Amino acid sequence: QVQLVESGGGLVQAGGSLRLSCLASGKIFSIYDMAWYRQAPGKQRKLVATITRTGNTNYVDSVKGRFTISRDNAKNTVYLQMNNLKPEDTAVYYCNYVTYWGKGTLVTVST
C-alpha cells in the first residue's frame, strides 16, 4: 500500500511562485514514474508533468518553461516548482504514483 500526501498549495498573485511537495509512504517509491495532475473547477483532471525513476521529465505545453518537476528518492518525495503562475493555473493539484493518488492541494492564482 502506498499513500501520497501533497502540500504547498495556497493563494498567490499572478507572476508568483509556489513549490508543491508530495510525500510517498512505502518502500517502492523509486521504482516507477511519478506525475502531477491538476483539476480546475468544473473540468477534468489533466496531466501536468511526469518524471521517470531516473529523472527524465515531460511537461504539458502550457507549463513548459514555468514548472519544474523533480524527485528525491531518498526522501520519497516529488516536487513541482511553479513559477510565473497564471490565473489559468488555478486548480487542485494531485500527485500520482502507479494507481495511487493523493487527496490534492489547492492552488489559487489571483489577478
C-alpha positions as CSV (number, residue, x, y, z in Angstrom):
1,Q,0.0,0.0,0.0
2,V,1.2,3.5,-0.9
3,Q,0.0,6.7,0.5
4,L,0.6,10.1,-1.1
5,V,0.3,13.4,0.7
6,E,0.5,16.7,-1.2
7,S,1.4,20.0,0.4
8,G,2.5,23.5,-0.6
9,G,-0.6,24.9,-2.2
10,G,-2.1,28.2,-1.4
11,L,-3.1,31.6,-2.8
12,V,-0.6,33.5,-4.9
13,Q,-0.8,36.5,-7.2
14,A,-0.2,36.1,-10.9
15,G,3.5,36.0,-11.6
16,G,4.3,34.5,-8.2
17,S,5.7,31.1,-7.4
18,L,4.8,28.0,-5.3
19,R,6.5,24.7,-4.6
20,L,4.4,21.7,-4.2
21,S,5.6,18.6,-2.4
22,C,4.3,15.0,-2.5
23,L,5.5,12.7,0.2
24,A,5.0,9.0,-0.5
25,S,4.9,6.2,2.0
26,G,6.1,2.7,1.2
27,K,9.5,1.3,0.1
28,I,8.9,1.1,-3.6
29,F,8.9,4.8,-4.4
30,S,11.9,4.9,-6.6
31,I,10.8,2.2,-9.0
32,Y,8.2,3.9,-11.0
33,D,7.4,7.1,-12.7
34,M,5.7,9.9,-10.7
35,A,3.3,12.5,-12.0
36,W,1.5,15.7,-11.1
37,Y,-2.1,16.2,-12.4
38,R,-4.4,19.1,-11.9
39,Q,-8.1,19.6,-12.0
40,A,-9.6,23.1,-12.5
41,P,-13.1,23.9,-11.2
42,G,-15.7,22.2,-13.4
43,K,-13.1,20.5,-15.6
44,Q,-11.5,17.1,-15.9
45,R,-8.3,16.1,-14.3
46,K,-5.3,16.6,-16.6
47,L,-1.7,15.6,-16.7
48,V,0.8,18.4,-15.9
49,A,4.2,16.8,-15.6
50,T,5.9,13.4,-15.3
51,I,9.3,12.2,-14.0
52,T,10.8,8.8,-14.5
53,R,12.7,7.0,-11.8
54,T,15.9,8.2,-13.4
55,G,14.8,11.8,-13.6
56,N,13.7,12.3,-17.2
57,T,10.9,14.8,-17.3
58,N,8.0,15.7,-19.5
59,Y,5.5,18.6,-19.4
60,V,2.3,19.7,-20.9
61,D,2.8,22.6,-23.3
62,S,1.0,25.1,-21.1
63,V,3.5,24.8,-18.3
64,K,6.8,24.3,-20.2
65,G,9.4,26.8,-19.1
66,R,7.4,27.7,-16.0
67,F,7.1,24.5,-14.0
68,T,9.8,22.0,-12.9
69,I,9.2,18.5,-11.6
70,S,11.8,16.8,-9.6
71,R,12.1,13.9,-7.1
72,D,14.2,12.9,-4.2
73,N,14.1,9.1,-4.0
74,A,15.9,9.1,-0.6
75,K,13.1,11.3,0.8
76,N,10.3,9.5,-1.1
77,T,9.2,13.0,-2.3
78,V,8.4,14.5,-5.6
79,Y,8.2,18.3,-6.1
80,L,6.6,20.7,-8.5
81,Q,8.2,24.1,-8.7
82,M,5.8,26.5,-10.3
83,N,7.0,29.9,-11.4
84,N,5.3,32.8,-13.2
85,L,1.9,31.4,-12.2
86,K,-1.1,32.5,-14.2
87,P,-4.8,32.6,-13.2
88,E,-5.4,29.6,-15.5
89,D,-3.1,27.5,-13.3
90,T,-5.7,27.6,-10.6
91,A,-6.7,24.0,-9.8
92,V,-6.4,21.3,-7.3
93,Y,-3.0,19.6,-7.9
94,Y,-2.7,15.8,-7.4
95,C,0.3,13.6,-7.1
96,N,0.1,10.2,-8.9
97,Y,2.2,7.1,-8.5
98,V,1.1,4.0,-10.4
99,T,-2.6,3.6,-9.4
100,Y,-2.3,5.7,-6.2
101,W,-3.5,9.3,-5.8
102,G,-3.1,11.9,-3.1
103,K,-6.0,14.0,-1.9
104,G,-4.7,17.1,-3.6
105,T,-3.6,20.5,-2.7
106,L,-5.4,23.7,-3.9
107,V,-3.5,26.3,-5.9
108,T,-5.3,29.6,-6.4
109,V,-3.7,32.3,-8.6
110,S,-5.3,35.7,-8.4
111,T,-5.1,38.5,-11.0
